[in-house]
Amino acid sequence: MPNTYSQIYIQIVFAVKGRLNLIPKQCREELHKYITGIVQNREQKTLSVFCMPDHTHLLVGLKPSIAISDLARDIKAGSSNFINDSKWMSGKFNWQEGFGAFSYSRSHIDTVIKYILNQEE
């Protein structure tokens, strides 16, 4: 879609299966980078990502060439494989089924980014 212009900003939120605290704080940055790579490989733009021990928030600039559900599926599948391959824990890591997706106007992006990055507070 070479002549397509869009401003679609979506916050995607998904949880660890059972809302267990399984994402180690010391591995958080590595997971952020991996998730950002998945988003970039799907030709989308990561504006912010933050992983808590039991859930993840990310804000993406979404092009109309991909469905939100396809991007969320790819992020969850790829990142769970990455976590399992990295052996951060004994046993198998899984994300909970489903996700939340919330759209925002351009004027709210800075506020949403601050919210995502300040999850620990």
C-alpha positions in Angstrom: 0.0 0.0 0.0 2.5 2.7 -1.1 0.0 5.6 -1.1 -1.7 4.8 2.2 -1.4 7.1 5.2 -2.6 6.1 8.6 -2.3 7.1 12.3 -3.5 4.0 14.2 -2.1 3.7 17.7 -3.0 0.6 19.6 -2.1 -0.5 23.2 -1.9 -4.3 23.4 -2.0 -5.9 26.9 -1.6 -9.6 27.6 -1.0 -11.7 30.7 1.1 -14.6 31.8 -1.1 -17.8 32.1 -2.7 -17.8 35.5 -1.4 -14.2 36.1 1.7 -15.8 37.7 4.8 -13.7 38.3 7.1 -15.5 35.9 8.9 -12.8 34.0 12.2 -12.1 35.9 13.0 -8.4 36.4 16.6 -9.1 35.3 15.4 -10.5 31.9 12.9 -7.7 31.2 15.1 -5.6 28.9 16.0 -8.6 26.8 12.3 -9.5 26.4 11.5 -5.9 25.5 14.1 -6.0 22.7 12.8 -9.3 21.5 9.2 -8.1 21.3 10.3 -4.9 19.5 12.0 -7.1 17.0 8.8 -9.1 16.4 6.9 -5.9 15.8 9.5 -4.5 13.4 9.7 -7.8 11.5 5.9 -7.4 10.9 6.7 -3.9 9.6 5.0 -2.1 12.4 6.4 0.4 14.9 6.9 -0.1 18.6 6.3 3.1 20.5 6.6 1.6 24.0 6.9 -1.8 25.7 7.1 -2.8 29.3 6.9 -6.3 30.8 5.7 -6.7 34.4 6.3 -10.1 36.1 2.7 -11.1 35.2 1.7 -9.1 32.1 2.9 -7.0 29.2 1.9 -3.6 27.8 3.0 -2.3 24.4 2.0 0.6 22.3 2.3 0.2 18.5 1.8 2.4 15.5 -0.2 0.0 13.4 -0.4 0.0 9.6 -3.7 -1.1 8.1 -2.0 -4.0 6.3 -2.2 -6.2 9.5 -4.9 -7.2 11.8 -4.4 -6.5 15.5 -5.1 -10.1 16.3 -2.4 -11.3 13.9 0.2 -9.1 15.5 -0.8 -10.0 19.0 -0.7 -13.7 18.1 2.8 -13.3 16.6 4.1 -11.4 19.6 2.8 -13.9 22.1 3.9 -17.0 20.2 7.3 -15.6 19.4 8.0 -14.2 22.8 6.8 -17.4 24.6 9.1 -19.5 22.4 12.0 -17.1 23.2 11.3 -17.3 27.0 11.2 -21.1 26.8 14.3 -21.3 24.7 16.1 -19.0 27.1 15.2 -21.3 30.1 14.4 -18.4 32.4 12.3 -20.8 34.5 11.8 -24.5 35.1 8.7 -25.7 33.3 6.9 -24.3 30.3 6.0 -20.6 30.0 2.7 -19.6 28.3 0.8 -16.5 27.9 -2.9 -16.5 28.9 -5.3 -16.8 26.0 -6.6 -13.5 24.5 -5.4 -9.9 24.8 -6.7 -6.4 25.3 -6.4 -3.8 22.6 -7.1 -0.1 23.1 -6.9 2.6 20.5 -5.7 6.2 21.1 -5.6 9.4 19.3 -2.2 11.1 18.5 -2.8 13.7 21.3 -2.8 10.9 23.9 0.3 9.0 22.9 2.7 10.7 25.3 0.4 10.0 28.2 0.0 6.4 27.2 3.8 5.9 26.9 4.3 7.4 30.4 1.6 5.0 31.8 3.2 2.0 30.2 6.7 2.9 31.3 5.6 3.6 34.9 3.8 0.3 35.5 6.0 -0.5 38.5 4.8 2.6 40.4 
